[in-house]
């Protein structure tokens, strides 16, 4: 065992003798600590949940449009639709103004441009018609459907007032939650050592490695000036459960899972910093699309069958699931800036790209991931077009394609034959679901204790059936809290996007949030026989390096949508472009 290379056998023997001598004390420890874990989980998560769900911070303001009769309209985004529609960013409720009249957008260098959207009333800058787009400078007169507006910066007093309000509404300190999480991890290490020292060795000490990684990351991010840590607190809590579940079912894989967490954090930071430049994102959109299709195509050629799907690339002792990373590139390619949203050609190209991705996944027989891609596509397509009719036709086509698939590949239907009837096929196709439900029920509210369950001996217990392991060993309270973590991440995405600077982070965050929720629902409901068991992972919790790296990568999209004062390293400050942005952040 790897642990014995670092820890002599004498240490293992000494610990074993100690646990045997004080077996009665160890029994009491297990009996009591399982009641402590749900309390600690609540202490860890309440502050993070509260910080993410309130999101009532003051919007950024980048300037104002002075109205002809007095008063002004603030400019709160980098990309703004001007029009008569109720959902327009800058609403001008005049009969001469079209519903979607023009787009006012901030460029890469801080300059502002106005683009006419084929309006009937026309758009003018200083009396000159705007054919396609025109630059708008401070003091210029903008005419929208004959309504004249003056483009101005914020008054200095208003700027200072907004700046002070935003600072007062910044993120809550997360160090108390991290302290409770550290206690949670220490107690879990001791419990897992007690549970089966002979089999697990000192692998449970891997959890202490996660503790070190967590505090190093927190210190570095704080040093860089970022204060928002709620998203990462939730991710570290779920990653703790992941390593604990891995230690129960496959202790030797725990170091790999810790390495995957570290790689995921590096991926998160790299993506976050890279997304600070929205212009670079737009230039590389189709390169990202190529990466997504390329990863799936390579898997189609080189993939090995594992758990019924040919979606794994295996090199000796290492296995990799490219479709997990392809999710990141897919969202990059699908999200778009506002100036592209009114070009139908771009949406059709995205639809073609999606079709290619779904075809590759279908040929791999990875229908769980295909479902996740399809629902993510619907979210992105709706945010880009708002066209219910087109999306309804797409859904109808998907149902027809699914019917044809079942017609020509009937063995796929047999996989789902036990759905809703697992107990009638408890020894065959419903074997895994019935065991997962039995284990979850036996855990009660507080569980039997980490490492003390029996579901770990069932195939895919730490991946497809991980919710059953959570409920059995950690209790229903912790299992439900793990699901709530994913739901809170998605709710935060939808609420924070109201304050988004531009369309790309808004669409990307909503897509990432919906992907996480759909994947969690398929995993949890599949193991509980409420949906077919499709073989997808529980984000952050299931054992698997590719899934863990992808989960942390998806977190970058949520960080990019967080515009609270100094909350995210993925949000660039206004820097020296004070009026080019129109204020401070």
N, C-alpha and C positions, 0 to 999 in steps of 0.2 A: 504493500500500500504506500501511496505517495507520502502520507502523513508520517510513516515510520522512517522515511529518509531524513526528516527534519527533527523528529522527536523519537529518541531511543525507546526501545521496547520496555526499558525499566520504568519510564514515566507512565506508559500505558498500564503496566502491571501495578504500579503504586496507586494510580487513580482507581483501577478496578478493585484493589483491596480496600481502598477507602470507601467506595460506594457500597461494597459488600458489607463492611463493618457497620456502616451507618445506614443500612437499607431501610430501616424504619423511618429515619429522618428524610431520606430521599422520597419515600412514599408520601409522607406528609407534604413535602415540597411540591410534588406533582399535583397532589390533591388541591393545594391552595393556590398555586401559581396560575392554574387554568382559569380561576376567577379573576385574577389580576390582569391578565392579558386584555380582555375586553375593555376594562376600565382604562388601561394605558392607551389602547387604540383610540378610544373616545377623546382622551386628553391630547393625543397627537393630532387628531384630525379636526376637532371642533374649531380651533383657531384658523386652520388652513381653509376649511369650508366657509367660515364666516368671512374671511378676507376675500375669497373669490366670488361669493354669491352676492355680496353687497354691491360691488362695482357701480357705485353711484357717483363716481368721481366727476369733477368738472371737465367738460370737453376742452380740448385744445382749441385755440382760435388763432388763425393765421392771417387775419385781416378782416375787412368789412366792406360791404357794398352800401353806400349811402343812397337812400331813397329820395325821389324828387320832392316829396312833401314833408321831409324831415324824418328822422329815425334812420336806422341802419339794420342790415342783416349780417350776422357774423359768418365768416368763412371758417368752418370747423374741420374740414378735411383737405387732403391734398388733391382729391378728385371729387368734383361736385357736379351734380346734374342741376341745371337751371330749367325750371319749367312750371307748368300749372298743375301737374299731377300731385296728389297729396303726399306721395312718398318721395318727391324731389328733395334733394339736399338743400337747395335754395329755392323755396317756393315763391313764385310770382303769380298770384291769383288774379290775372287780368285776361280778358277774352282774346286779346291780340297775341298772347304768349301761348306757344304750343305746349302740349303735355310734357314732352321731353324736348326742350328747345335747343340747349347748348350744353357743353361740358367746359367747366373751368378747372384746369389741372395745373399742378405744380411740376416743373421739369426737374431733371437730375441736378442742375446747378442752382436751383432755387427760383428760376424764372417761372412766370405764370403765362399760360396760353389759353385762349378761348377757341373752342371748336364748335361750329354750327352743326346741328344734327338734321339738316334738311328741313328746317322750320319754314312755315309759311310766312311769318312776319319778318324773318331775316334777323341777322345780328350785325351790329356795326361797332367799330372801335374808333373813337374820335371822328365819327361821320363816315368812315370808310367801310364798305361792306366786307364781311369776312367770308371769303370763298370756301376755304377749308379750315384753316386755323390761323390765328394771329397772336402776336405777343401782346401782353397787357402789362403796362407799367403803372407805378404809383401815380395817381392823379389823372389817369386816363378816364374818359367817359365811355361807358359801355351801354349800348342801346340793344335791348332785348325785346323784340316785338313792338318797338316804338316806346318802350319804357326806359328812360335814361337813368343809369346808375353810375355812381362815382366810386372808382376803385381806390380804397384808402387803407393805410395801416391802422392798427389799434391805437387809441390814445394811450399815452404813457401811463396814466393813472389806472386805466382799465387793464393794461398789460400787467402792472404790478399787482393789482387786486387778484387777477386770475392766477398769477404765479403763486401768490401766497395761499390761495384756496387749494390749488393742486398739491402744494407741498403738505398742507394739513391733511389731505385726503390720501396720502401715500399708503403703501402696504404696511401691514402690521409686522413687527419683529417676529421672526420664526424660531429664534433660538430656544424658547421654552418648549416648543414642540419637538425640536431636535434633541433636547435633553431627555424628554420622555421617551423618544424613539430609541435613544441610546440605552436607557434602562430596559426597554422592551427587548432590545437585541441581546443584552447581557443575560437577562433571565432566560431567553430562548436558548442561548448557547449552553447554559448550565442544564436546562431541561433535556436538550438533545444529547448531551454527554451522559446524563443519567440513564436515558432511555435504552441505549444499546451501544456501549463503549466498544465492545468486541467487534461489532460490525462496522460502526462509523469511525472508529479511531478518534483522531483529533480534528477531523474534517469540520465539525461544528465551529471551530475557531475561524472558519472562513467568514462567518457573520461579523466577527470583530474587524476583519479586513474591510467589510462594507461600512462599518462605523467610521474607520479612518478615512476612507474615500469620501464619505458624506461630509465630514467636518473639514477636510482639505478643500473640497469644492465650495463649501459655504464660505470659508475664509478667503479663497481666491476671488469669488464673485463679489463679496463685500469689499475687498480691496480695490476692485475695479469700479466701485461706486454703485453697484446695483443693490436694491433693497428688497425686491420682490422675490420671495422664495416659497410661496405657497404651492406652486405647481411641482417644484422639485421635492418638497416635503411629502406630498402625496405619492410621487414616483418612488422615493426612497422607502416609504412604508410598504408599498406593494412589492418592491424589489426584495425587501426583507422577508416577506411572506414567500416569495419565489425561491430564495435560497433555502429557507427553512423547509419548504415542501421538497425541494431537491435533496436535502440532507436526509429526509425521511425515506425517499424512494430510491435514490441513486447517489449516495454520499460522494462517490468519486467524481461526480460531475459538478459538484459545488464550486470548486475553483474555476472551472470553465465558465460557470454562470456569473461568478464575480468578475472575471475578465470581460465578459459580455457587457456587464453593467458599466465598467470603466470605458469600454469602447463606445457604448451608447452615450455616455456623458460627453466624450470627446466629439462624437457625431452631433450631439445637441449644440454644443458651443460653436463648432465649426459652421453648422447650418445657420445658427442665429446670427453670427457675425457676417456671414456671406449674404444673408437676406437684408442686411441694413441698406444695401445698394439696390433699390428697386429697378433701376435701369439695367443693371447686370442680369437680373432675373428675367426681364422681358427678352433680352438678347439671346439668352440660352434656353428659352422655353422648349424649342424643338429638339435641342440637344438632350434635354431631360426626357422628352418623349422617346427619343432614340434609345436612351439608357433603359427606360422601362420596358420597351419592346425587346431590346437586345437581351436583357436578363432573362425574360421569359422564353425567348427563342433559344438561347443557350441551354436553358433547363430542358426544353423540349427535345433537344438533341442529345444532351449528356446526362439527363436526369435519371436517377434510379428510383425504383418503386419502394415506397416506405409508407406504411399505414394506408395502403390502398391507392395512393396517388404518386405519380412519377414526377415529383416536384423537389427532389433532393439531389444535390451534387455532392458526391462523397469522394474524399481523398484520404485513403487510409483510415486513421482513427477520427478524422475530422469530417463533419457533414455540414452543409450550408443550404439554406432555403432561399434562393434568390427572389422568389415572389414576395417575401417580406420586405426586402429593400426596394423592390419595384414599386411598392405602394408610395414611398416617399417621392420618387421621380414622377409617378403618375399624377400626384397632387400638384407638384411643381408645374407640370405641363398643362394641367387642366385649369388652374387658377390663372386669371388674366387681369391686366390693368383695365381701367374704365374706358380708356380710349379704344381698346380692342373689342369691348363688349358689344358695340353696335355694328360690328362687321360679321355678318352671318357666316362668311366663309371660314372664319376661325373656329366657330362652334362645330361646323360640319367636319372640319379636319380633326377636331377633338373626338367627335363621334366615330370617325373612321379608326382613329388610334385606339379607342375603347373597344371597338369590335375586334381588332387584331389581338389585343390583350386577352379578351374573353375567349377568343378562339384558341389561343395558346393554352389557357388554363383548362378549357374543356377537353382538349386533346391530352392533357396531363391527368384528366379525371379529378382535378382539384376543384370541385364544384363549390366548396365552402369559400375558398378565396375568390372564386368567380362571383359569388353572390355579394361579397364585400366590395369588390371592384364595381359591380353594377349599381349598387345602392349609392356608393360614393359618386359615381357618374351622375346619377339622378340629382343628387344634392348640388353638385357643381353646375350641371346644365340648367337647373332651375335658377340658381343664383346668377348665372350668366344671361339667361334669356327671359325667365319668368313666364315661359310659354307652356301652359298646362296641356294644351291640345297636342303639341308635338311630343311632350313627355308621355302622354297617355298612349299615343301610337307606338312609341318606343317600348313601353311596358307590354302592350299587346303583342308586339313582335317578339319580345323576350319570352313571353308565355308560350307562343307558338313554337319558338326554337326549342324551349325546354320540352314541350310535348314531342317534337320530332326526335329529340335526343333519347327520350325514354322509349320511343317506338323502335329506334334502330339499335339502341343499347339497353336491352331490358334488364341486364344484370345491375344497372344503376338503380333501377326501381327496387330491386330486391334488397339493396342496402338500406332503404328507407321503409321497408315493409313493416318493420316492428314499431314504427313511430306511433305513439299513442296506445300501443298494445305490448309494451315491453314485458310486462309480467306474464303474458301469454306465451312469450318466447324467451323465458328467463334463462334457459340453458343454451340458446342459439344466438339469434340476431339481437336479442335484448339483454344479453349477458352483462355488458358493461353498464348500461343504464340502470338495471335493477340493482347491481352492486353499489353503484354510486348513490342511488336513492336510499338504500339501506344504511350505508355508511353515514350519509348526511343526517338521517333520522337518529342514528345511534349517538351522534355527537351532542345533541341537545343544544342549549343556548351557549354553553361555555366550552364544549368539546371535551375530549378525553385526554388532551395534552399533546403538544408537538412531539411527533415521533412515536406516539403510542397507538396509532390507528392500524387497521388491517387493509384498508383500501389500497395502500401503497403497493401491495403485492399484485394488484390487477394491472394488466397491460394499459399503458397510456394514462396511468393515474396522475402523473405529474404534468400532463399536457391537456388532453381532451377532457379528462375527468377531474381536473384540478379543483373545481368548485366543490366536488364531493369530498376531497381531501381536506379542504379548508373547513368545511362544516363539521367534518368528523373530528379532526384534531384540534382545531381552533374554536369551533363553535359557530352556531348560526349568526351570532352578533358580529363576529369578525368577518364571516363570509358576506353578510349583507353590507357591512361597511366597505369591503373591497369593491363590491358592485357600485355602491354609492360614490366611491372615489372616481370611477369612470364617468358616472352621470354628472357629477359636479364639474369635471373637466369639460364636458360637452356644454353644460349650461353656462359655464364661464365664457366659452367661445362665443356663444350666441349673444350674451349680454355685452361682452367687451367689444364685439364687432360693431355695435352701435356707435362707438367712439373711434372706430378704425380710421387711420389716416388715408388709406387708399383701398382699392378694390382687391388687390392681390392678397394681402394678409387677411382681409375679411373672408374671402372665399376659401383660402387655404385653411384657415383656422376652423371654419364651419365644416369643411370636408374632413379634416383630421378628427374633429370631435365626433362627427357622425360615424366615421370609420371605426373609431374606438368603441362606440356604443353598439354598433351592429355586430362587431366581432365579439364583444362581451356577451351580447344576447345569444348569439349562436352557440357559444361555448357553454354558458350557464344553462340555458333552456334545453340545449342538446343533451347535456349530461343528466338533466332532470326529466327527460322524455317529453318536454313541452314542444320541442322542435326536433327535426331529424338530427342525428349526431353527424356533423359534417367534418369534424376533424380540424377545427380552427382553434387557435390558442386564446387564452385569457390574457389581454395585454398586461405586461409587466409581471404577471404572476406565474404563468406556465413556464416550465423548464424548456429552455431552448435559446441558444445564443443569437440566432438570426432574429427571432421574434423580440428578444429583449432589446437588441440594437435598434430595430425598427420602431419599437414603442418609444424609446427616448428620442429618436429622430422626429416622430410625430409631435412630440412635446415642443419642438422648436417652432412649429407653426402657431401653437397657442401662445408661446412667449412673444412671437412677433406681433400678435394682436393686442398685447397688453400695453396700453399707452399711458398707464398711470405714471406719476412722477417718479423717475429713477427706478422703475419696477423691473425693467427688462434690458439685458445687454443686447437683445436683438432689435431694440429701437434706438436709432441714432438721435442724438440731441440736435438742437437747431444750430449749435455752434456759432460761427462768426456770421452766418447768414441771417442776421437778426430780423431785418425787415423782409428779406427774401422769404423768410418763414413767417414773419409778422409777429414775433413774440419770443418767449423763452420756454424751455422745458427742462 
